[in-house]
Amino acid sequence: MKFKVTQENLARALSMVARVANTKSTLPILGNVLLKIDNNRLSVAATNLDIAIKGYLGAQIQSEGSITVPARLFQDFVNGLPSGVIELEQDEQRLKVTTDNYKSVINGMPADEFPIVPGVEKGVSWSVSGVLLKHSLQQVIFAASSDESRPVLTGVYLHTTGGKLYMAATDSYRLAECMLTEIDKEVKILIPASALHDLLRILNDFTGDVKITHDEQQVQFEAGEVELIARLIDGNYPDYRKLIPTSFSTSATLTRSELTNIVKVTNLFARESAGSIVLSVDEPSESIWVRAVASQLGENNATAKVTAIGSGSITLNSRYIIDALQAIEGDTVTVGFNGKLEAVALTSPAHDNYTHIIMPLKS
């Protein structure tokens, strides 16, 4: 194998692929990236057996072949090289790297030991805007759980209801749901949030359509010259729609920036109580109060004018409110609830495709 490639293109491909390589695995080759020339194209791939990413990039091919090299070393090395053309040549299980100022040799491992992650050939396929997919993931993915003892909640649920495609995530304390688009396919898949974090990096500057194909075990995303394949989570996602209130006895609508500011300031005093703050709405004065008390630090009361319906108070985790407000679109936000023990909904009057639910704390 011998080829020439620009430092910029190789560094970009490695930035998308190399993170998947697992240096802590009992299989040493999973800590490597696979360089392969096939059909006059250069591909760079890595896998941890649950997620696989492959990227194609333009190169001046002189001879075909394949080799695997340590992912972290190779990525850091390429990132450290100056801009320009790099020549790479395979010498048995070694990779010679040559530039104007560098002549290096990286010891590799045989490519035939690299695990093959098959693509999804027979399954349901559809396409969605990469910009829309990226934005929807950013609104939802942070609500997924990191607790591996409940694997179902560590995923993002992609499903269709009434001809519309929805994305949802929950850690049982909060829930984020986004409606992406209308679709004529039947979709019901649970994708690991870890795989979707990798997909977000791939979609960073991508503006085209993403082709999504899935069967009962895997899902494949194709974004231009990059493919991501992930194993689906096996299990039944909770019927989260039962948690979403359809009406509220108390609600307040105000500018999103103002609510964000008063919650952030009050959060400074809520650290002692694990972020616990009291949110109160008063219809006669058309006001909202956000209050936190800390025995060591003091207390804070912040207020703002709102359009209010009903009056009431509820105790919430301030960090969850801040996360939700960062995900919501639009200049205004509506906070609605029914009593101290029921779920709170945060929505945008101008964008009805997104709902964020937060479960209250005990007062």
DRENDO-1510 file (C-alpha; in Angstrom, 1 decimal, always signed):
<recs>
REC; n; res; u; v; w
REC; 1; MET; +0.0; +0.0; +0.0 .
REC; 2; LYS; +1.3; +3.4; -1.0 .
REC; 3; PHE; -0.5; +6.7; -1.3 .
REC; 4; LYS; -0.3; +10.4; -0.8 .
REC; 5; VAL; -2.9; +12.5; +1.1 .
REC; 6; THR; -3.1; +16.0; +2.5 .
REC; 7; GLN; -2.5; +16.5; +6.2 .
REC; 8; GLU; -5.8; +18.4; +6.5 .
REC; 9; ASN; -7.9; +15.7; +5.0 .
REC; 10; LEU; -6.3; +12.8; +7.0 .
REC; 11; ALA; -6.5; +14.8; +10.3 .
REC; 12; ARG; -10.2; +15.5; +9.6 .
REC; 13; ALA; -11.0; +11.8; +8.9 .
REC; 14; LEU; -9.1; +10.7; +12.0 .
REC; 15; SER; -10.9; +13.2; +14.2 .
REC; 16; MET; -14.3; +11.6; +13.2 .
REC; 17; VAL; -13.1; +8.0; +13.4 .
REC; 18; ALA; -10.3; +7.5; +16.0 .
REC; 19; ARG; -12.4; +8.3; +19.1 .
REC; 20; VAL; -14.3; +5.0; +18.7 .
REC; 21; ALA; -11.1; +3.0; +19.0 .
REC; 22; ASN; -11.0; +1.3; +22.5 .
REC; 23; THR; -7.5; +1.4; +23.9 .
REC; 24; LYS; -8.7; -0.4; +27.1 .
REC; 25; SER; -10.1; -3.4; +25.3 .
REC; 26; THR; -8.7; -6.9; +25.9 .
REC; 27; LEU; -8.4; -7.1; +22.1 .
REC; 28; PRO; -5.4; -4.8; +21.3 .
REC; 29; ILE; -6.4; -4.3; +17.7 .
REC; 30; LEU; -9.6; -2.4; +18.8 .
REC; 31; GLY; -7.2; +0.4; +19.8 .
REC; 32; ASN; -6.1; +0.7; +16.2 .
REC; 33; VAL; -7.5; +2.4; +13.1 .
REC; 34; LEU; -7.8; +0.5; +9.8 .
REC; 35; LEU; -6.3; +2.1; +6.7 .
REC; 36; LYS; -7.4; +0.4; +3.6 .
REC; 37; ILE; -7.3; +1.1; -0.2 .
REC; 38; ASP; -10.1; -0.6; -2.1 .
REC; 39; ASN; -11.5; +0.3; -5.5 .
REC; 40; ASN; -9.0; +3.1; -5.7 .
REC; 41; ARG; -10.4; +4.8; -2.6 .
REC; 42; LEU; -8.8; +5.3; +0.8 .
REC; 43; SER; -10.9; +4.4; +3.9 .
REC; 44; VAL; -10.1; +5.0; +7.6 .
REC; 45; ALA; -12.1; +3.0; +10.0 .
REC; 46; ALA; -12.4; +2.1; +13.7 .
REC; 47; THR; -14.7; +0.1; +15.9 .
REC; 48; ASN; -15.3; -0.9; +19.6 .
REC; 49; LEU; -17.6; -3.7; +18.4 .
REC; 50; ASP; -20.7; -1.7; +19.4 .
REC; 51; ILE; -20.0; +1.3; +17.2 .
REC; 52; ALA; -18.1; +1.4; +13.9 .
REC; 53; ILE; -17.2; +4.5; +11.9 .
REC; 54; LYS; -15.7; +4.5; +8.4 .
REC; 55; GLY; -14.7; +7.6; +6.4 .
REC; 56; TYR; -13.5; +7.9; +2.8 .
REC; 57; LEU; -11.2; +10.6; +1.6 .
REC; 58; GLY; -9.4; +11.6; -1.5 .
REC; 59; ALA; -5.9; +10.4; -2.0 .
REC; 60; GLN; -3.3; +9.8; -4.8 .
REC; 61; ILE; -3.2; +6.0; -4.9 .
REC; 62; GLN; +0.0; +4.3; -6.0 .
REC; 63; SER; -0.7; +0.8; -4.8 .
REC; 64; GLU; -3.4; -1.1; -2.8 .
REC; 65; GLY; -3.2; -2.7; +0.6 .
REC; 66; SER; -4.3; -2.4; +4.2 .
REC; 67; ILE; -2.9; -2.1; +7.7 .
REC; 68; THR; -4.0; -1.1; +11.2 .
REC; 69; VAL; -2.0; +1.4; +13.4 .
REC; 70; PRO; -2.5; +2.7; +17.0 .
REC; 71; ALA; -5.4; +5.2; +16.8 .
REC; 72; ARG; -4.3; +7.7; +19.5 .
REC; 73; LEU; -0.6; +7.8; +18.4 .
REC; 74; PHE; -1.5; +8.1; +14.7 .
REC; 75; GLN; -4.1; +10.8; +15.3 .
REC; 76; ASP; -1.8; +12.9; +17.5 .
REC; 77; PHE; +1.1; +12.4; +15.1 .
REC; 78; VAL; -0.9; +13.6; +12.1 .
REC; 79; ASN; -2.4; +16.5; +14.0 .
REC; 80; GLY; +1.2; +17.6; +14.8 .
REC; 81; LEU; +2.4; +17.5; +11.2 .
REC; 82; PRO; +2.5; +20.8; +9.2 .
REC; 83; SER; +0.0; +21.4; +6.4 .
REC; 84; GLY; +0.8; +19.8; +3.1 .
REC; 85; VAL; +1.1; +16.5; +1.4 .
REC; 86; ILE; +2.0; +13.3; +3.4 .
REC; 87; GLU; +3.3; +10.2; +1.8 .
REC; 88; LEU; +2.4; +6.9; +3.5 .
REC; 89; GLU; +3.8; +3.5; +2.5 .
REC; 90; GLN; +3.2; +0.1; +4.0 .
REC; 91; ASP; +6.3; -2.1; +4.7 .
REC; 92; GLU; +4.8; -5.4; +5.9 .
REC; 93; GLN; +3.4; -4.5; +9.4 .
REC; 94; ARG; +5.0; -1.1; +9.5 .
REC; 95; LEU; +3.7; +2.2; +8.1 .
REC; 96; LYS; +6.3; +4.7; +6.8 .
REC; 97; VAL; +5.2; +8.3; +6.9 .
REC; 98; THR; +7.1; +10.9; +5.0 .
REC; 99; THR; +6.8; +14.7; +4.7 .
REC; 100; ASP; +9.2; +17.4; +3.8 .
REC; 101; ASN; +10.5; +17.5; +7.4 .
REC; 102; TYR; +9.6; +14.2; +8.9 .
REC; 103; LYS; +10.5; +10.5; +8.2 .
REC; 104; SER; +8.7; +8.3; +10.7 .
REC; 105; VAL; +7.8; +4.6; +11.1 .
REC; 106; ILE; +4.7; +3.4; +13.0 .
REC; 107; ASN; +4.4; -0.2; +14.0 .
REC; 108; GLY; +1.1; -1.7; +13.1 .
REC; 109; MET; -0.9; -5.0; +13.1 .
REC; 110; PRO; -2.3; -7.1; +10.3 .
REC; 111; ALA; -5.5; -5.8; +8.8 .
REC; 112; ASP; -7.0; -9.3; +8.6 .
REC; 113; GLU; -7.2; -9.3; +12.4 .
REC; 114; PHE; -9.4; -6.3; +12.4 .
REC; 115; PRO; -13.1; -7.1; +13.2 .
REC; 116; ILE; -15.5; -6.7; +10.3 .
REC; 117; VAL; -18.7; -4.8; +11.3 .
REC; 118; PRO; -21.3; -5.6; +8.6 .
REC; 119; GLY; -23.4; -2.8; +7.2 .
REC; 120; VAL; -27.2; -2.8; +7.3 .
REC; 121; GLU; -28.1; -4.1; +3.9 .
REC; 122; LYS; -31.7; -5.2; +4.3 .
REC; 123; GLY; -33.7; -2.8; +6.5 .
REC; 124; VAL; -35.9; +0.3; +6.6 .
REC; 125; SER; -34.3; +3.3; +5.0 .
REC; 126; TRP; -35.1; +7.0; +4.9 .
REC; 127; SER; -33.3; +10.3; +4.7 .
REC; 128; VAL; -33.4; +13.5; +6.9 .
REC; 129; SER; -31.6; +16.8; +6.7 .
REC; 130; GLY; -28.3; +16.7; +8.5 .
REC; 131; VAL; -28.8; +20.2; +9.9 .
REC; 132; LEU; -32.2; +19.2; +11.3 .
REC; 133; LEU; -30.9; +15.9; +12.7 .
REC; 134; LYS; -28.0; +17.7; +14.4 .
REC; 135; HIS; -30.2; +20.3; +15.9 .
REC; 136; SER; -32.8; +17.8; +17.2 .
REC; 137; LEU; -30.0; +15.6; +18.8 .
REC; 138; GLN; -28.7; +18.7; +20.6 .
REC; 139; GLN; -32.1; +19.3; +22.0 .
REC; 140; VAL; -32.6; +15.8; +23.2 .
REC; 141; ILE; -29.5; +13.8; +23.8 .
REC; 142; PHE; -28.4; +15.4; +27.1 .
REC; 143; ALA; -31.5; +14.0; +28.8 .
REC; 144; ALA; -30.5; +10.4; +28.3 .
REC; 145; SER; -29.3; +8.6; +31.4 .
REC; 146; SER; -25.6; +7.6; +32.0 .
REC; 147; ASP; -26.6; +4.8; +34.5 .
REC; 148; GLU; -25.6; +1.6; +32.8 .
REC; 149; SER; -27.8; -0.4; +35.3 .
REC; 150; ARG; -30.8; +0.8; +33.3 .
REC; 151; PRO; -29.5; +0.4; +29.7 .
REC; 152; VAL; -32.8; +1.3; +28.1 .
REC; 153; LEU; -32.6; +4.8; +29.5 .
REC; 154; THR; -29.1; +5.3; +28.1 .
REC; 155; GLY; -30.5; +5.4; +24.6 .
REC; 156; VAL; -32.4; +7.9; +22.4 .
REC; 157; TYR; -35.7; +6.6; +21.2 .
REC; 158; LEU; -36.5; +7.3; +17.6 .
REC; 159; HIS; -40.1; +6.4; +16.6 .
REC; 160; THR; -43.0; +7.3; +14.5 .
REC; 161; THR; -46.5; +8.3; +15.7 .
REC; 162; GLY; -49.3; +9.5; +13.5 .
REC; 163; GLY; -47.0; +9.8; +10.4 .
REC; 164; LYS; -44.4; +11.9; +12.3 .
REC; 165; LEU; -40.9; +11.1; +13.4 .
REC; 166; TYR; -40.1; +11.8; +17.0 .
REC; 167; MET; -36.9; +11.6; +19.1 .
REC; 168; ALA; -37.0; +11.3; +22.8 .
REC; 169; ALA; -34.6; +10.7; +25.8 .
REC; 170; THR; -35.2; +10.5; +29.5 .
REC; 171; ASP; -33.2; +9.6; +32.7 .
REC; 172; SER; -36.5; +9.3; +34.7 .
REC; 173; TYR; -36.0; +12.7; +36.2 .
REC; 174; ARG; -36.4; +14.7; +33.0 .
REC; 175; LEU; -37.6; +14.0; +29.5 .
REC; 176; ALA; -36.9; +15.8; +26.2 .
REC; 177; GLU; -39.0; +15.1; +23.1 .
REC; 178; CYS; -38.6; +16.6; +19.6 .
REC; 179; MET; -40.7; +16.1; +16.5 .
REC; 180; LEU; -38.3; +16.0; +13.5 .
REC; 181; THR; -40.4; +15.6; +10.3 .
REC; 182; GLU; -43.3; +13.8; +8.7 .
REC; 183; ILE; -42.4; +10.3; +7.4 .
REC; 184; ASP; -44.1; +7.5; +5.6 .
REC; 185; LYS; -42.0; +4.8; +7.2 .
REC; 186; GLU; -42.6; +2.8; +10.4 .
REC; 187; VAL; -39.7; +3.5; +12.8 .
REC; 188; LYS; -39.1; +2.2; +16.3 .
REC; 189; ILE; -35.5; +2.0; +17.3 .
REC; 190; LEU; -33.5; +2.7; +20.5 .
REC; 191; ILE; -30.0; +4.0; +19.7 .
REC; 192; PRO; -27.2; +4.3; +22.3 .
REC; 193; ALA; -26.6; +7.9; +23.2 .
REC; 194; SER; -22.8; +7.3; +23.0 .
REC; 195; ALA; -23.2; +6.5; +19.3 .
REC; 196; LEU; -25.2; +9.6; +18.7 .
REC; 197; HIS; -22.5; +11.8; +20.4 .
REC; 198; ASP; -20.2; +10.4; +17.7 .
REC; 199; LEU; -22.8; +11.2; +15.1 .
REC; 200; LEU; -23.0; +14.8; +16.3 .
REC; 201; ARG; -19.2; +15.2; +15.7 .
REC; 202; ILE; -19.7; +13.8; +12.2 .
REC; 203; LEU; -22.5; +16.2; +11.5 .
REC; 204; ASN; -20.6; +19.3; +12.8 .
REC; 205; ASP; -20.1; +20.9; +9.4 .
REC; 206; PHE; -22.3; +18.6; +7.3 .
REC; 207; THR; -25.2; +20.3; +5.5 .
REC; 208; GLY; -26.5; +17.5; +3.2 .
REC; 209; ASP; -29.0; +14.8; +3.8 .
REC; 210; VAL; -28.3; +11.8; +6.1 .
REC; 211; LYS; -29.4; +8.4; +5.0 .
REC; 212; ILE; -30.6; +6.2; +7.9 .
REC; 213; THR; -31.0; +2.5; +7.5 .
REC; 214; HIS; -31.9; +0.0; +10.3 .
REC; 215; ASP; -32.9; -3.5; +10.9 .
REC; 216; GLU; -33.8; -5.2; +14.3 .
REC; 217; GLN; -30.2; -5.1; +15.5 .
REC; 218; GLN; -28.3; -2.2; +14.0 .
REC; 219; VAL; -28.6; +1.3; +12.6 .
REC; 220; GLN; -26.5; +2.9; +9.9 .
REC; 221; PHE; -26.0; +6.6; +9.3 .
REC; 222; GLU; -24.5; +7.7; +6.0 .
REC; 223; ALA; -23.4; +11.4; +5.9 .
REC; 224; GLY; -21.5; +12.1; +2.8 .
REC; 225; GLU; -18.3; +10.1; +2.8 .
REC; 226; VAL; -18.7; +9.0; +6.5 .
REC; 227; GLU; -20.6; +6.0; +7.7 .
REC; 228; LEU; -21.5; +5.2; +11.3 .
REC; 229; ILE; -23.0; +1.8; +12.3 .
REC; 230; ALA; -24.2; +1.1; +15.9 .
REC; 231; ARG; -25.9; -1.8; +17.7 .
REC; 232; LEU; -29.4; -1.0; +18.9 .
REC; 233; ILE; -30.3; -1.3; +22.5 .
REC; 234; ASP; -32.5; -4.3; +23.1 .
REC; 235; GLY; -35.5; -3.5; +25.3 .
REC; 236; ASN; -38.8; -1.8; +25.5 .
REC; 237; TYR; -38.7; +2.0; +25.9 .
REC; 238; PRO; -41.1; +3.3; +28.6 .
REC; 239; ASP; -44.4; +4.8; +27.4 .
REC; 240; TYR; -43.1; +8.3; +28.2 .
REC; 241; ARG; -46.1; +10.1; +26.6 .
REC; 242; LYS; -48.1; +9.3; +29.7 .
REC; 243; LEU; -45.8; +11.8; +31.5 .
REC; 244; ILE; -46.6; +14.7; +29.2 .
REC; 245; PRO; -49.5; +16.8; +30.7 .
REC; 246; THR; -52.1; +18.0; +28.2 .
REC; 247; SER; -53.4; +20.9; +30.4 .
REC; 248; PHE; -52.1; +22.9; +33.3 .
REC; 249; SER; -53.7; +24.6; +36.3 .
REC; 250; THR; -50.8; +27.0; +36.6 .
REC; 251; SER; -48.6; +28.4; +33.7 .
REC; 252; ALA; -46.4; +31.4; +33.2 .
REC; 253; THR; -45.0; +32.8; +29.9 .
REC; 254; LEU; -42.0; +35.1; +29.8 .
REC; 255; THR; -38.9; +35.8; +27.8 .
REC; 256; ARG; -36.5; +32.8; +27.8 .
REC; 257; SER; -33.4; +35.0; +28.5 .
REC; 258; GLU; -35.0; +36.5; +31.6 .
REC; 259; LEU; -36.0; +33.2; +33.1 .
REC; 260; THR; -32.5; +31.8; +32.3 .
REC; 261; ASN; -30.9; +34.7; +34.1 .
REC; 262; ILE; -32.9; +34.5; +37.3 .
REC; 263; VAL; -32.5; +30.7; +37.5 .
REC; 264; LYS; -28.7; +31.0; +36.9 .
REC; 265; VAL; -28.3; +33.6; +39.7 .
REC; 266; THR; -30.5; +31.7; +42.1 .
REC; 267; ASN; -28.6; +28.5; +41.3 .
REC; 268; LEU; -25.6; +30.1; +43.0 .
REC; 269; PHE; -27.4; +29.8; +46.3 .
REC; 270; ALA; -28.9; +26.4; +45.5 .
REC; 271; ARG; -25.6; +24.5; +45.3 .
REC; 272; GLU; -25.8; +23.6; +49.0 .
REC; 273; SER; -29.2; +21.9; +48.5 .
REC; 274; ALA; -28.2; +20.0; +45.3 .
REC; 275; GLY; -29.7; +22.6; +43.0 .
REC; 276; SER; -33.1; +22.7; +44.7 .
REC; 277; ILE; -35.1; +25.9; +44.0 .
REC; 278; VAL; -38.7; +26.9; +44.5 .
REC; 279; LEU; -40.5; +28.4; +41.5 .
REC; 280; SER; -43.8; +30.3; +42.3 .
REC; 281; VAL; -46.3; +31.8; +39.9 .
REC; 282; ASP; -48.9; +34.4; +41.0 .
REC; 283; GLU; -51.7; +35.3; +38.6 .
REC; 284; PRO; -53.0; +38.5; +40.4 .
REC; 285; SER; -49.6; +40.2; +40.2 .
REC; 286; GLU; -48.6; +38.5; +37.0 .
REC; 287; SER; -45.2; +37.5; +38.5 .
REC; 288; ILE; -42.9; +34.6; +38.8 .
REC; 289; TRP; -40.5; +34.1; +41.8 .
REC; 290; VAL; -37.5; +31.9; +41.9 .
REC; 291; ARG; -36.1; +31.3; +45.4 .
REC; 292; ALA; -33.2; +29.3; +47.0 .
REC; 293; VAL; -32.1; +29.2; +50.6 .
REC; 294; ALA; -28.7; +28.0; +51.7 .
REC; 295; SER; -28.0; +27.8; +55.5 .
REC; 296; GLN; -24.3; +28.6; +54.9 .
REC; 297; LEU; -24.5; +31.0; +52.0 .
REC; 298; GLY; -27.7; +32.9; +52.5 .
REC; 299; GLU; -30.7; +33.1; +50.2 .
REC; 300; ASN; -31.9; +34.7; +47.0 .
REC; 301; ASN; -35.2; +35.7; +45.6 .
REC; 302; ALA; -35.6; +36.7; +42.0 .
REC; 303; THR; -38.7; +37.8; +40.2 .
REC; 304; ALA; -39.9; +38.7; +36.7 .
REC; 305; LYS; -43.2; +39.8; +35.1 .
REC; 306; VAL; -45.1; +37.1; +33.2 .
REC; 307; THR; -48.4; +36.3; +31.5 .
REC; 308; ALA; -49.8; +34.0; +34.2 .
REC; 309; ILE; -52.7; +31.6; +34.4 .
REC; 310; GLY; -53.4; +30.3; +37.9 .
REC; 311; SER; -51.1; +30.4; +40.9 .
REC; 312; GLY; -48.9; +27.8; +42.6 .
REC; 313; SER; -45.4; +26.8; +43.7 .
REC; 314; ILE; -43.2; +23.9; +42.8 .
REC; 315; THR; -39.6; +22.7; +43.8 .
REC; 316; LEU; -37.3; +21.8; +40.9 .
REC; 317; ASN; -33.6; +21.1; +40.1 .
REC; 318; SER; -32.1; +24.3; +38.8 .
REC; 319; ARG; -29.6; +22.6; +36.6 .
REC; 320; TYR; -32.4; +20.7; +34.8 .
REC; 321; ILE; -34.2; +24.0; +34.2 .
REC; 322; ILE; -31.0; +25.6; +32.8 .
REC; 323; ASP; -30.4; +22.7; +30.5 .
REC; 324; ALA; -34.0; +22.8; +29.2 .
REC; 325; LEU; -33.9; +26.6; +28.6 .
REC; 326; GLN; -30.7; +26.1; +26.5 .
REC; 327; ALA; -32.4; +23.5; +24.4 .
REC; 328; ILE; -35.7; +25.4; +23.8 .
REC; 329; GLU; -35.9; +27.7; +20.7 .
REC; 330; GLY; -37.6; +31.0; +20.5 .
REC; 331; ASP; -37.6; +34.2; +22.6 .
REC; 332; THR; -40.3; +33.2; +25.0 .
REC; 333; VAL; -41.0; +30.1; +27.1 .
REC; 334; THR; -44.0; +28.8; +28.9 .
REC; 335; VAL; -43.7; +26.9; +32.2 .
REC; 336; GLY; -46.8; +24.8; +33.1 .
REC; 337; PHE; -47.6; +22.5; +36.1 .
REC; 338; ASN; -50.4; +21.0; +38.1 .
REC; 339; GLY; -49.6; +20.9; +41.8 .
REC; 340; LYS; -46.4; +20.3; +43.6 .
REC; 341; LEU; -46.0; +16.6; +42.8 .
REC; 342; GLU; -46.7; +16.5; +39.1 .
REC; 343; ALA; -44.4; +17.0; +36.1 .
REC; 344; VAL; -43.5; +20.4; +34.9 .
REC; 345; ALA; -43.5; +21.2; +31.2 .
REC; 346; LEU; -41.3; +23.8; +29.5 .
REC; 347; THR; -42.3; +24.7; +25.9 .
REC; 348; SER; -41.9; +27.5; +23.4 .
REC; 349; PRO; -45.1; +29.2; +22.2 .
REC; 350; ALA; -43.4; +29.7; +18.8 .
REC; 351; HIS; -42.0; +26.2; +18.4 .
REC; 352; ASP; -44.5; +23.5; +19.2 .
REC; 353; ASN; -42.2; +20.6; +18.0 .
REC; 354; TYR; -40.3; +20.5; +21.3 .
REC; 355; THR; -41.3; +19.6; +24.8 .
REC; 356; HIS; -39.2; +19.3; +28.0 .
REC; 357; ILE; -40.5; +17.7; +31.1 .
REC; 358; ILE; -39.0; +17.9; +34.6 .
REC; 359; MET; -40.1; +15.9; +37.6 .
REC; 360; PRO; -40.4; +18.0; +40.8 .
REC; 361; LEU; -38.4; +17.6; +44.0 .
REC; 362; LYS; -39.9; +17.1; +47.4 .
REC; 363; SER; -40.4; +20.4; +49.1 .
</recs>
